[in-house]
Amino acid sequence: MLSFAEYIAEATPEFDKKQRDDAVRIFNKLTQKLKSQKDSGNVPFKIILYADALSINLGEVLKDSKYYNVELIFGASGGQYAGMFSPNKDGNNYIILYTVPQKLITKEFYTLNKLMPRKVLVRIMLEGLKSSSARSTFVHEFVHNQDFHRVKSKETFFDKGSKDKPPEIYYNDEKELNAHYQHIVDNVEVWFRQHFIDKILKYKFSVAKMNSYKNIMKNKEELESALIILSSMNGIYNRLNVWETSTRTFIDDEVIRLNTNTQFFKYLNQKNRKKIVARLYQYHTTTFKKIVKDYKKYISTMLKNVKNEDVIYELKRLDMNLYNDLVKIGLNKVK
């Protein structure tokens, strides 16, 4: 086995992606397993109730022996931390997610819920997993768990927790560099899906609707709808184009902007900032660029599928610049 420094030094974009994908896969599998039990009269796994939290054994829920040593604890949101990884020398590790809405974990939490059916407790955990920060927080803490089991010396994981360290030491800890890097990239991927991919995939239905318009020249509502969709396609395509061609713009304008609230970049020393930026460059050139290229191609295909010449003619008449831009991307020309 490698020392932690050797292990991280050997990390490649492929390794980073696999580690992150494994964490996301477990998060999604856990969510599906809990959803399948939210109405069950016989939840088939143990749930431990505390005064202000509840926990499950990850391996028992997933029916996967690799994770029997991981206890997943759900606590209330709103505190100083969104999550925590706490390893034990006996090999049993704890991942804590502080993502459950505060209204569900009150001072009387244990008293109110100790006699409740377990499906009610499952629903409380699902509320914690629905939080906007839950997935990326889980990725961060799960990466700590993966790292713990893959390195030779475990002692580095048993030092003081983050709450006992000043931020300039905590954020520059080599363990935190890896977990925060994966957390950051997952934040970007979640944001990209929510704000771009989901919208892009809907263009298929928007184009079909445009093609169904019968008398767009006399229907102001339909014309306005078509122009808004076409303008949106152009705007998103142009933004994707910038991200594909400029790694620096992608990192500065999106990655760092999206993660400023974590204070991570604020407290990184120069040496570690260079390390993280180098890994982000690799991520952009090996992974993100390919994703962007695929969705640019998808938008181009959707524009080629606009067959309603009346829509295109009206676009050309009303906004020649937008028409010319879209023709370059894939829109059919009209006379």
N, C-alpha and C positions, 0 to 999 in steps of 0.2 A: 504493500500500500504506500501511497505517496504522502508527503507532508502536505499541509494545506496550501502553502505557497507554491509547491511543485504542481499540485493538482489544478490550481487556478491558472498557473502559467501555461499549462497544457491545453486549456480550454480553447476550443475553436468555435466558429459560428455554428457549426453542425452540433457540437456538444451543447452549446448554449441553448439552441433551439430544442434539442431533445429534452434537456432538463426542464425547460419552461413548458413544453408540450406535455410532459409527464405530469407536471403539477396541475395544469389546466384539465387534463384528462381525469385525474382523480377528483378535482373539484366538480366537474360536470357529472361524473359517475355518482358521487356523494349526493349531489342535488337530486338526481333522478331517483336514487334509492329512497331518499327521504320523501320525495313527492309521491312515490308509490305507496307510502305508509301513512300519509296524512289523514286518510279516512278509514284506516284499518282498525278493527276491533281487537287485533292481536299483533301488536308490533313485535317483531321477532328478535329484537336486540335490547340490551340493557341501557337504560338512561339513568345517570346519577344526578340527583338534584342537590344543589348547594344553596346557601343562603342568598347568593346573588349571581348564580350561574348554573349551567347544566352541562353534562358531558356525555360523550359516547366513545366507544372504542372504534377507531377507524377501520381496523381489520375486521372486526365483527360485523359492522354495517356493510362493508364492501365484500365480505366473505373472501378476504385475501390475506393469507398468513403473513405476507410481507409487512403488513401494517398493524399487526396485533400489538406491537410495542408503542403505538401512537394513540394517545388520548386526545380527543378534540374537545375543547371547552368553549362554550359560547357565553360571553358576558355582555353587559350593556354598553352601548355606544356612548360617545360624548366625553370620554375621559381623555387622558393625555396620549394614550396609545391606541392604535387600531388593531394591533396584534402583538403576539409574543411567542417566542420559541423557548421552551425550558427543558433542557436535557437532564436526565438523571444518570448517575453513575451505574445504576443497576440495569441500564439499557432501555428503560421506559421513558419516552419523551412526551412532552406536552406541547400542543399547538393551541394557542388561545386566540380566539377571534372576538374582539370587542365590537360587534357589529349589530347586535340585537337592539331594536328600538327601546329607548329607556322606559317607555310606558309599559312595556311587557316585563321588565325586570325591576320591580319596586322593592321597597324595604320588606314587604310582606311576601316576597316571591316564594320562599319555601313553604310557608304556611298556606298560601293560596293554592299552590300547585301540587303538594305532596299526595293528594288523593285524586288528582285529575287523571283521566285516561291518558295513556302514553301518547296517543295520537295528537293530543293537545300540545304536548311538549315537542313533538315532531314539528308541528306548525310553527312553534316559537323559533325553533332552529332554522326552519325555512325562511322565516322573516329575516333572520341574521344573514342568510346566504343571498337574499335579494338586495341587500344594501349595495349601493353603487361602488363602494370600496372593497366589498367582500372578496371578490375573485382575486384582485391584485394583492390584497393582504394575505390571502391564503397562499398564493404563489410564493410570496416573500418568505413566509414562515415554513412552507413545505420545502423550499430550496434549502433552508437551514437544516431541515431534517435529512434531506438527501446528502448534503455536504457532510453532516455529522457521521453518516454511515460509510462514507467513501474515503475518509482520510485516516491516516495511521494514528496520529495523536489526537485524542479526544479532549485533552486538557484545555486547549484553546477555547472550547465551548463552555467550560465551567467557570470562567472568570466572571467578574461583576456584570450584572445585566445593564441594559442601556440606560435605565433610569438613574443608575449610579455614576454615569459617565458624562462629562461635559460633551456637547455636540461635536466639537472639533476632534475629539478622540473617538467617539462612537461612530461617526460617519466615515472615518478613515480606517476603522478596523477592517482587516482583510476579509473577515467573514461577512461583514455588513456590505462591503463593496459588491460582492457577488449577489447577495440577496436583493440589494437595492437595484442593481443593474437589471436583474430579471423582473423585478417589480415595475421598474420604469418602462421596459419594453412591453410588458403586458398591459400597462396603462395605455400606451400608445395604440396597441392592437385593439383593445376594447373601444377606445375613442374612435379609431378609424372605422371600425365596424358600425358603431352606432351612428356616426355622423356622415359617413360616406358610402360604405358598402351597402347598407340597408337601403339607402336612397337610390343608389345606382341600380340595384336589382329590381327596383320598382319601375324603372324606365320601360321595361318590357311591356308592362300593363298600360303605361302612359302612352306608348307608341301605338299599341293596339287600339286604344281609345281615340287617339288622333286620327287614325286611319278610318275609323267608323263615322267621323263627322261628315254629314251630307251637304250642308249648305253653310260653310264656315264664313263666307263673305257677308251673310246676313245675320249670323249669330255671334253677337259681340262676346257673349260669355265663353263660347267654345274657342273663339279666336284668342281671347285673352289667356285662357287656360293653356292653349298650345304654345303661345309665345313664352309664357312663364316656364314651361317644361323645357323648351328648347334653349332658353337662356340659362337655365339651371345646368343642363347638360354641358353647355359651353364653359360655364364657370368652373364646374368640378373638373372637367377635362384639363383646363388650363392650370388649375391648382395641382393636379396629379402630375402634369408635365414639369412643373417647377420642382416638385419633390423627386421626380425621377432623375432630373439632370443636375440638381445641386444638393449634394450631401450636407454641405454646411448650412444651407437654408433649412433643410429638414431638421437637423439637430438643434439649431438655434431657435427657429421659429416655432417648432412643434414639440420636440422632445423636452427641451429645457423649460419651455413655457408651460407645458402640461404638468410638469413635476416640481414647479417652484414651491408649491405648498409643503413639500416634504422636507425642505431646507437642505436636502442632500447636496445639491450643487453649491449652495451657499457656503457650506463648511468643508468641502473637499479641499485638501491641499493640492498644490500644483502638480505634484507627481501622480497622485491618484486621479485627478481630473483628466490628465493626459491618458491614463489607462482606460477610464470609462469612455472618453470620447473616441479612443481607438477602437474599442469594442462596438460602439455605436456606428462608427464608420463601416466596420465589417458587417454589422447587422443590416445597414442600409444597402450596401453593395451586393450582399449575397442573398438577402431575404426580402426586404421591403421593396426594393426596386422591381423585383419580379412580380410581386403582388400588384404594385402600381401599374406596371406594363399590362398585366392581364386585364385590369379594370378599364384602362384606356382603350384597349382593344374591344372590350364589351360595349363601351359607350359608342365607339365608332360603328360597330355592328348594328346597334340600335338605331343610329342615325340613318344608316343605309336601309333600314327596314321601314322608314317613314315613306309610305307610298302615296299618301294623299297629296297630290300636286297642288290642290287649292291652298293647303296649309303652307306649303313651301313658297308658292307664289305670293301669298299675303305677307309672309315673313320677308321676302325679298323687297316687296313694295314698301313695307313699313320700316324695316331696319336692315339696310344693305350691308352694314358692317358685320352684324351678327350672322346674316346669311352667308357672307364670304368666309367668315371664321368657321362656320359649321360645314361648309362645302369642303374646306381643307381637311376637316376631321373625317368626313364620310357622307354628309348629306347629299342627296341627289340634286343635280342642277335642274333649273327650269328656265325656259326662255323668257 
